[in-house]
Amino acid sequence: MLTFVEEIVLLALDDKKGKFVDLPPLALDQALAGAALLELAFQNRIDTDLTHLTLVSDKATGDKMLDPILREIAGAKDKKDAKYWVGVISADGEKIRDAALARLVERGVLKQEEKKFLWVIPGRRYPMIQTSRCDDTTHGNRCARVVCQSHLELCCRSPANITSDINVLAGDVYVIRVLGSTLGNSTEWGIR
């Protein structure tokens, strides 16, 4: 099963071009930070309310991407809210994005292609691999893309509401994960 961070990376990638869609500066980094927090909450390591993010367990998750974030939250002297942690974690957005891309390549969901622009300037693309394994792995992502694309766009337009928009987006992805595990593969949903 894909993590919330991986789902957000796939939502932000153009399937055919293998490049990230145009988003306002910092938008993807903030969405990835929110997804990392949601994954920690999903694994019962943190909990949030309107005013605080609370550490439930500082036990390592075994995930190289999430454990440093969990250690940073555990080491905080004062309780902060989720908006604060989205800001702190988003500073490492590029590192989180690169780690998620590497895992998606390793799992066979994406492939990494090195291309040169104007025969000189190096560039990297991550197109989707069109195999049955990929379809089984990412059917929840396809559903999430259909349902959540407008929330991702809204989340990126208004940084003032970033925390609530990330919560809505994350809630959609969570519901789709639950439905995906209940309803089976994407062909049953009529999604290609």
N, C-alpha and C positions, 0 to 999 in steps of 0.2 A: 504494500500500500504506500502511496506517495505521502510525504509530509505536507503540511499546509504551506511551508516555504516553497517546496517543489511545485505545488499546485499554482501558487502565485507566479512563479517564474514561467510556467507553461502558459498561464493566462496572458502574460506580458509578451510572449514570443509569437511572432507571425509564423504559423506552421510551415508555409511554403518557403518564405525567404530566410527563415532561421535567424532573423534579427529582431531585436526588441522594438515594439511599436513605439511611436513617438509619445512620450509622456512628459509632463512638466518636470523641471529639475526636482530632485529628491523624492518624487512621488513613489517610484518603485522601491527606493530604499526604505521609505516609511511603511509601505505596504508589506515588505519583507520583514521588517522589525515587528509589525503587528502580527504577522503570521507566525514568527518565531515565538512570540509571547503566547499566542493561541495554542501552538503545539505544546508548550510547557504546561499550559492550563489543561489541555487534553490529556497529558500524561500525569496529572495531579501533582505537579511540582509548585505551581503558583495558583492563586485565586485573586479575583479582582472584584471590587465594588465601585461605586461612583467616585470615591475619594482615595482609595488605597489599592496598591497591588501588594498582596501578602504572600510570603513564602510559606508553602505547605510542607515541602520536603526538599532538603538540599542534596538528596541522594542523586548521584550522577545518572543521566539517562543513557549513557553509552553512545551518544550522538556527538561527534566532534564539532558540529555546528552549534548545538544547543548547550552543551556543558559549560563553555566559557561564559555564555550569557547567564546561565543559572548561577555560576560562581559569583559573577558580578552582582547579581540581585541579592544573593546570600550575604555578600560582604558589605552591603549598604548599611550605613549606620542608622539612617532615618527611613521611615516608610514614605514612599513616593507613589504617585498615581501612574496609571498605564500610559498616559500622555508623556510623562517624563521619561519613562523607559523606552517608549517608541523613539523619542529624540536621541537618547543615548545609544540605543542599538542601531539606529539608522546611520550613525556615523561610520559603522562598519558594513554598510549596505553592499558595497562592492565585494567585500570578502565573503559575505553570506551568499550573494548572487553567484559568485564564482564557484563556491563549494556546492551549491545546489545544482548548477550546470554540470559540474564534474560528476556528481552522483547520478544525474539523469543520463549522462553519457555512459557511465559504468553499468547502469541498469539496462541499457539498450533502448531507452525511450527516445533519446536524441542522438544525433551523430555530430561530431565536431569536424568542421571543414575549414581549412586555411585557404583564404583567397587573397589575391593581390588586386588592389584598385589601381588602375592606370599602370599596371605591371610593376609598381614600386611599393606602394603603401600597403602594408599587411593588414588583413582583416580576418575576423573569425566569425563563422556562422554556426548555428545549431538547428538544422532542420530536423523535423520529426522523422522517425524511421517508420515506414509504412509496413508493419508486420502484424501478424495476429497477436504476438506477445505484447507489442505496444498497445494494441487495441484493448487487450485484457487489463493491462497495467493502468491505462489512462482513460478508461470509460468515464470515470468520475470527473476527470478533468474536462472532457468534452461537454458533459452536462453542466459543469461549473462554468465553462466558457459561455454557454448559451444563457444561463441564468444570471451570471455575475458580471458580465462585461460592462454593463451600464453602471454597476456599483463601483467597479475599478475606475472607470472614467470619472465618475462623480467624486470619488475619493481623491483623485489626482487634481481636481480643479479647485478644491477649497481646503487649503491646509488647516484652516481654523477648525474644521469639523473632522479632521483626520481620524481621531480616535473612534468616534461613533460610526463613521463610514467604514473603517476597518472592521469594527465589530459586526456590522451588517454583512459585509463581504465574507468575513470568516464564518458567520452563522450560516450563510448560504452554502459555503463549501462543506461545512459540517453536515448539514441536512442532506446534501447530495452524497456525501460519503456514506451516511446511514442508509439512504435509499438505494445507493449503488450496491451495498452489501446485501440488502434485502431483495432487490429486484433482479439482480444478476447483470448480465453484460449489456453493452450499449445498444445492441440490435433490438433488444426487447423494448427499449425506450424510443426506438425510431430515430436514433441519433447516429450519424455517420461521421 
